[in-house]
Amino acid sequence: MYYRNNPQFEVIAFTATQIPNIDDRKYPAELSGELYPKGIPIHPESDLISLIKKHKIDEVVFSYSDVNFNYIMSKGALVNAAGASFTMLGAEQTMIKSSKPVISVVAIRTGAGKSQTSRKVVEVLRVWVKKWLQ
């Protein structure tokens, strides 16, 4: 969201390593914003350094979740060695504003039970709303 429809930046690509079979796809145009009517290409993370060099990338923004400190910092070191800046955006730049109350289910790693917890929260809320509306 930070870069969407922001003409001060040109998003060249995303890289991916966590989601199976996403390499060589595109981030959808509907989500990319009006500056990217054809979407944004997604490359394997292993292409990161060659993408930096090929496109003369100034800044790489890390936005994966569920990775440890050593993983993040080793990527930052590689990016810096390739000549680009390495950035991690904070909560204020990445959270979507809402006019409605929000319940957030988070965890520090994959497989911690976010999906199951989210389903339980929805179940509890449905029961609560049903009782509240009566």
HELIX and SHEET records of a PDB file:
HELIX    1   1 ALA A   29  SER A   32  1                                   4    
HELIX    2   2 GLU A   45  ASP A   47  5                                   3    
HELIX    3   3 LEU A   48  HIS A   55  1                                   8    
HELIX    4   4 PHE A   69  ALA A   81  1                                  13    
HELIX    5   5 ALA A   91  THR A   94  1                                   4    
HELIX    6   6 LYS A  114  LEU A  133  1                                  20    
SHEET    1   A 3 PHE A  14  ALA A  16  0                                        
SHEET    2   A 3 ILE A  40  PRO A  44  1                                        
SHEET    3   A 3 LYS A  26  TYR A  27 -1                                        
SHEET    1   B 2 GLU A  59  VAL A  61  0                                        
SHEET    2   B 2 SER A  85  THR A  87  1                                        
END                                                                             
